[in-house]
Amino acid sequence: MNASSNFSVLNNSTPPSSLIPASIIVPWTATYLSLCYFGGVGNLVVAGLILCNRKLRSGCGLLIGHCVVANTLLCIVCYPQTVVSIYWKLINNWNISYSYCSTFMWIQQSCQYASNTMEAYIASNRVVALCFPYKYKAYSQEKLERVVIVAIWICSFVLGCLGLFDLGTFYFVLPIGACSIGQKDVGGLLTFIAGFYFPLACAGTGYALIYLRMLAIRRRATAGEGKERVEKTIEKKRLSKANMMFVSFFWNLICYLVLPVTIVLAPQVIQSPFILLLGTVQLLGYVINPLILFSMSAEYRTELRRILRSVAHAVLPCFARATDPSGHSTSLKLSTLHNRSHQSTDVPMPSV
């Protein structure tokens, strides 16, 4: 399913039509595509909120925005073409061309490299914010972040290009119709590790340090030491954001590693319908991530409510004029709705 998976096991004489029956592939395709576009919409909403609100771009918000953009491309462009290719191969025995496969694999590899590297950069940002707060202002300068982000995207697309020219890595079409990546030599294996697993290892190390730091801060607060510092607004925000990114990263990591680890331990599973379930679990890492951000961040929820109210106030009057040209009965309803929405904003937001 995924480019990071070891799908070369499928290069055997087994007929593709006998690998997965049509009674499974059809409903799975519909479910998988629905999850793809649900995740794409969710990630687009997060990116739009960060773009519209400068306050959300502070700290690591700009980094989260670019990580979300990479995830959006994966959900809307890369994974749907993979499942459609599998469907047409298993149902209609339609073979995709190598140029089609290599183009989409280049985009998918580049976005995954960028997403993983951005996760590592976000983890380093949170480590400095919690462990070295007096150096954070210099470390989190917006100009510096923009330079690093551009460098990450450029390096990711360059690493993805290596597969196009068979430089260490190469792209190929599997018997089930999906595209995958292979390594020709040690250089290709090192390239794959540098783009996928090394950034994840760095991010995991950073979040482990963050978790230990959060435990230390809360322990001091419980003991009565440093209680005033913990109660500061800026400290609370940093702890809340670190906790949110901690949960988000490890959710993505669990979903991401289920497929390759299972294939390494039991290669025969790739020839069974169970491989579709593993691919769906991997996709859930990108689909659920926006829900984690909204559930654990009061700032994102507040901005989403503000945007929805603005859209409602702009759309409802137009809809009222279209349904009731006189405007007598609807004007009262709209004013009542407007007043209720303003009253709901007076309720204080719960702290996260």
Secondary structure, 3 states (H helix, E strand, C coil): CCCCCCHHHHCCCCCHHHCCCHHHHHHHHHHHHHHHHHHHHHHHHHHHHHHHCHHHHCCCHHHHHHHHHHHHHHHHHHHHHHHHHHHHHHHHCCCCCHHHHHHHHHHHHHHHHHHHHHHHHHHHHHHHHHHCHHHHHHHCCHHHHHHHHHHHHHHHHHHHHHHHCCCCEEEEECCCCCEEEEECCHHHHHHHHHHHHHHHHHHHHHHHHHHHHHHHHHHHHHHCCCHHHHCCHHHHHHHHHHHHHHHHHHHHHHHHHHHHHHHHHCHHHHHCCHHHHHHHHHHHHHHHHHHHHHHHCHHHHHHHHHHHHHHHHHHHHHHHHHHCCCCHHHHHHHHHHHHHHHHHHCCCCCCC
